C-alpha cells in the first residue's frame, strides 16, 4: 500500500443554486473512491468548498435585495445538509470567499507576475449601457461564430464545444435586460499560458488523464495556446487584484485555488503541516471533475500550479453528464431533480448503488433510467444481497439451540469463502481505477454463488442436524459479511447495520482475508426496503410542480397513445436460453433460465404449445427485463419473452443473426 498521503477533491458547486442529481454523479463517485482508499488504511483527505464568486451571485443578490454573502451562507448550509444526507463525507468543506483563498490567489498571481507570466493589454468587451456594467461571458447570449447555433453563451458553444470571446458572438444580447450590448475598451491582466507548453505536453504524457481527455487536450493545443484573461472589471463580486481598485480576479482563477484553500483551512484546524500537503511533500493529488470543465482544469490550472510552485495533480478523473430516461435533464419533464426532492422520497443509498453500478473510468454520459433504477435496486441490493443476509441470519436467530453462534464452516462452503477472499484484489483494483461498474458485477457474481449455495444446502431442512445447520449458516454468514465489506464504499449505512447485527468492528479491506468463526451475532434487522416505479413518478411530479409546469390536458385524439417517456421505461434486452423445462400442471408454460450477459434469470413463458424445451436451449430471444417479478404456478418469473401471435401459432421474436446476450434492444 502506498505510504504517501492522498488528497482528493471534487469540483466546487456554485453557491447560487441547489445540488441536483447531475451534480451527485461526481460527489458520489468521489466519495466511493475516498471511502475505498480509507478502508485500505491509506491516509486520504477529501477536500471541497463552495464556489462563491462571479457576477451571477452579485446579480442575484441585487434582484433579491440582499447581499452576496447572505446568498453564499444560505447555499453553504443547504449544500452541506444535502451532502451529509447522501453520506458524502468530506474531511473539510470550505468556501472560496475565505481569507485562505484570498491570500493563496494573491500569492499565485504575484509569483506568476514576478516570473514574467502576467501581461496587460486593452480588451474590447461587451458592455450593457442599461445595466451600467461590463458583461461576463455567461451574461451575453447570441449565435455561435463557429457553427451558427442559436442562443449560446459568450465564452463557449454548447452545440459544437468551440471557445471564443463574447465580442465574437453574432447578434449578441444582454442576458439581464435583453438589450444589445455595445463594445468598450478596458485594460486587463493576462496569464501567458503559452509559456507552459512543455509543461502541458509533459503532463499529457504522464498518465494523469484518460485517453479521451488526452485527445481533447491535444486538439486544443494544436489550435495554439492563447493568453488567458484573468481579470474582470467592477462591479464584480470577488477578490480585488493587488494594487487595483476596480479590477478583480476572474472567478476561474480563484475557484480552483479553493481546493488548496480548503486544505489550508483543514491544516489550520488540525495542526497539520500545509506545506507537506500541497507544496513540498509527497502527497498524491486527485481531482474529480465533469467533462465540461476539463478546459479550465488542464490548459489553465496546470500552468498556474507549475508557475507558482505548487504540486501538480497525480490524476484528473473526468466523468460524463447525467441523462434521465435517455434524455437531457429537463425541468419541464420533471427530470431536473434536486437532491432534497429525491431525499424526501427515497433512500440515498439506492442512488449511490445505482450510480456505482454504471460508473466507469470514462467520460461517457450516465443514464438514469427510472425503470432500470427500480429494477436494479430491487433485483440486486434487495433480492440478492439483503435477502441473503435475511435468510441466513434469521434461520440462526430462530433456532434457539444454536444460540446465535457461528462456528466452523462446513466443508462444502469453504471453497466458496476462499474464492471470495481471492476476489478482494480484483475488486480493489476496480475501485482504485474508478471502474465501479466492474466491481459491482464481480460482487453480484459472488452474491449469486452464495445464494445458490444456500439454496442447494437447504439449511431450513437441517433441524434434525443442528451442528450441520450451524456450519452451513456459518458459511452463508461469512459470505454475507464479505459481500457487505466489498460493498461498503458504496452503501456505508447498509454496512454499518450489518456490522451492528454481526457484532463486529467497522470492516476494513484487510478483513477480506479473515474468517469469522467462534462468534456470537445479534438479531437480524431490516436492511433495505423494495421500491416501486410510483416512487420515482412522484419525484418527477414534484419536480414539475416546483418548476411551475402545468399538466397537459389530453385531447380525444391522444386517448390510448403513450408518451415517449412511457415507452423509454420499457427495457428490452437479448437473452440466451440455457435451460428449459415444462411446468408441472400447466400445459402452456415453460420454465426458462436465461443468460443476460452478467446475470441469469428465471422466466415463465406461455409458449409450451409451440416450443419444446429442447428446441429452446441455445435460442436467443428478446425479453422485457424490467417487469416486476410475478409468481406463476409457484415460480417467480423475472421478465417476459416477446412473441408474435397470429391467432393460431406463436413465434418468439429473435434477433437477426448471432448476437450476444444482455444487449439493449431499441
Secondary structure, 3 states (H helix, E strand, C coil): CCCCCEEEEECCCECCCCCEHHHHHHHHHHHHHHHHHHHCCCCEEEEEEEECCCHHHHHHHHHHCCCHHHHHHHHHHHHHHHHHHCCCCCCEEEECCCHHHHHHHHHHHHHHHHCCCEEEEEEEEEEECCCCEECCHHHEEEECCCCCCCCEECCECCCCCCECCHHHCEEEEECCCCCCCEEEEEEEEEECHHHHHHHHHHHHCCCCCCHHHHHHHHHHHHCCCCCEECEEECCCCCCECCCCCCEEECHHHHHHHHHHHHHHHHHHHHCCCHHHHHCCCCCEEEEEEEHHHHHHHHHHHHHHHHHHCCCCCCEEEEECCEEECCEECCCCCCCCCEHHHHHCCCCHHHHHHHHHHHCCCCCCCEEECHHHHHHHHHHHHHHHHHHHHHHHHHHHHHCHHHCCEECCCCHHHHHHHHHHHHHHHHHHHHHHCCCHHHHHHHHHHHHHHHHHHHHHHCHHHCCCCHHHHHHHHHHHHHHHHHHHHHHCCCCHHHHHHHHHHHCCCCCCHHHHHCCCCCEECCCCCCCCCCCCHHHHHHHHHHHHHHCCCCCCCCCHHHCCCCCHHHHHCCCEEEEEEEEEEECCCCCCCEEEEEECCCCEEEEEECCCCCCCHHHHCCCEEEEECCCCCEEECCEEECCEECEEECCCCEEECCCCCCCCCCCEEC
